[in-house]
Amino acid sequence: MSAIVSDIPDGFELAEGRGPFSRNNGPYYRRSLGGRLQTGLSVEERHCNGLGFLHGGMTAAFADSAMAWAVWNSARQASVTMRLSIDYLQPVRIGDWLIAEARVTGVDGDIVYVDAELTRNEKQKIAGVSGVFHLIRKKEKS
């Protein structure tokens, strides 16, 4: 049985246009709260492993999307993930509201460094994430 959070926290709006992978694995929600970029997910049964906890791969995909949004917000360019590192701290269950708050911590040319904190139900830290992203530049016509 799939449980859905009926009360999406104030300010979150459905994230559109993130590509087929995110659309099929979401839906993801986004908000900017006092300059802080947050991505939200209502954890459903289809997001979970056989033990009934949020699958680690789903956690990684969710965090990756949130961090890519932070890169886009900072550089106004698309990016690809070069490295993603996650410290899992607490399990997440069906019906939980998951938030990833991502922030760019550094830029070196086309390389962007990002950290994120994932929390459950807006209070309990469940994971710490760091990543490195490469900005994608449009090819010039020859």
N, C-alpha and C positions, 0 to 999 in steps of 0.2 A: 504494500500500500504506500502510495506517495503522499507525503505531507508537504504542504506549501505554507509559508508564512503569509498570513492574510494581511498583517499590518506592516507594510514596508515603511521603514523610518522616514520621517519628513525630509524632503529635499531630494530623495533619490528618484531618478528618472530612468526609464528603460534605455539601455545603450543600443543604439542602432548602428548598422553598417560595420560590424567588426569581422565580417567574413563568415563562411559557412561553419568552420570549426567552433567558433565562439557562439554562434547562433544555435547550433545543435547541442552544445553543452551548457548553455545558460538556462534561462536568460540572465544576463548581467545588468546591473543598475549602476548609475554613476551620480555622484554629487561632488560639488566643491563647497567645502565648509570652512569659511574663514581662511581661504587660500590652501586648505588641505584637500588633496584629491583622494576621493574614496570610491571604491568599487564594491558593490554588494551582490550577494547571491543568497537566495533562499534554498537551503540544502534539501534536495528531494531524494527519494529512494534510488533513482537512477544515477545519482552522483556518488553512491556509497559502495563499499566493498562487501564481502560476504559476512563480515562481522557487524554490519550496520553502521559503520563509521564512514565519514567522508574519505573517499579513496585518495591516497597520496598523490596519484597522478592528476586527479581532478584539482587538488589543492595547488599543485604546481602550475597547471594550465591557467587556473584562476589568477594566481599571483603574477604569472607572466603577462597576462592580459592587462592587469592593473598597472604593472610597471611600464609596459609599452605605452599606455595612455599617458603616464607621467612624462615619458620621453617625448611623445607627440606634443604635449602641452608646453613643454620647455623649448623644443627645437623646431616645432611645426614641420617635422619630417618623419616619414615612416622609418621603422627600424626593424632589425632582426636580433634575436637573442644570441649572444655569444657564450654566455655562462649564466647559470642559475643555480643558486645554492640555498637550500632550505633547512632550517632547524625546526623539526616538528616538536611541539611542546605539550599539546593537549589534543584529545580526540574531539571531533565534531560530529554531531548526530543529525539525523533527519529532523527537519523542522527548525534547526538553528538558522539564524541570520548571520552570515559571514561577511566581514568587511576587510578589505585590503586597503591600507592607507600607504600610498607609494610616494616617494620623493626622490628627485634627482640630487645626488650628492657630489657629482663632479662631471666635467666634460673635458675631453682631450681630443680635439679635432673631431673626427667622426665617431669617437668612442664615448659612450655615456654610461655613467655609473649610477645605479639606482638601489635604494633600500626600500623595503616594505615591512609593515607589521600587520599581521592578520589577527583579527579579534572575533570572538563569538559573542553574539547578542549584545554588541556595543560595549563590552566590558572585560572579557577574559581573553588574554593573549594566547593564541594557539600556535603561532609560528612566526619566526623571523626569517626574512628572505633578503638576499642580495643578488644583484645581477649586473651583467655588463651587456650593453646593446651597441650595435653598429648602425649608424645612420645610413639610410639608403638614399643615394643621390641619383637624380634622374640623369640618364645618359644624354649627352649632347648629340644632336644630329650632325652627321658628317657630310 
